[in-house]
């Protein structure tokens, strides 16, 4: 790995544990200003103070002033977009380039691909081209690989999740984000079949203990962390919850113990 990419990766992954806690905050392009993301500097500060390694933002939020006060955080600029009001919400298009992201101060970029969607070929082409540019500029690439589309009966089925994760690595991603498959043994298959670090998606907001347990199990299976949005920034105390997540990911704490400390 070239030194430029290695240095940037260390801004979004803990150099000691080799794992990461990423908070995606790109939801508003898809569904509008959801709860927890109305005041972006405040929302960002709350998760950064909890120890998040990096955040995911669209370019306009970076331009508007993505940080308020407090310590720094790794910046991943998301290159993909679609809206829930569009003709095909599963079709993600490129709305930012690697070069533009770099000009905004990005440490890494991310791309969203829906495996199984009608527009999968176009999204794969975008992923491949983005990987080429990332290699040219030594920029880490996070590929968000989701099984979504008319052929997908179960988006947590280990076979389709294994495929999605592997496709991300095959086409040049440095980190792959995908769904947790529901058990340590099945997710271990996903990790084993992917030659780059695999992190899990948080999904819709749920019970905090269940959420922490899912993260704990993914780490036991060999996962490299979590990219979790709504469960973090919509929590009644985002800073405390992100601290609990960091204890599980980086400190190898048990979910039950981290949840007790939250109380």
Secondary structure, DSSP 8 states (H G I E B T S, - for coil): --HHHHHHHTTTS-TTTS-EEEEE--THHHH-S-TT-SSHHHHHHHHHHTT-SEEEE-HHHHHTT---SSS--EEEEE-EE--TTSS-TT--EE-S-HHHHHHTT-SEEEEEEEETSTTHHHHHHHHHHHHHHHHHHT-EEEEEEEE-STT-S-TT-HHHHHHHHHHHHHTT-SEEEE---SSHHHHHHHHHT-SSEEEEE--S---HHHHHHHHHHHHHTT--EEE--HHHHTSTTHHHHHHHHHHHHTT---HHHHHHHH-
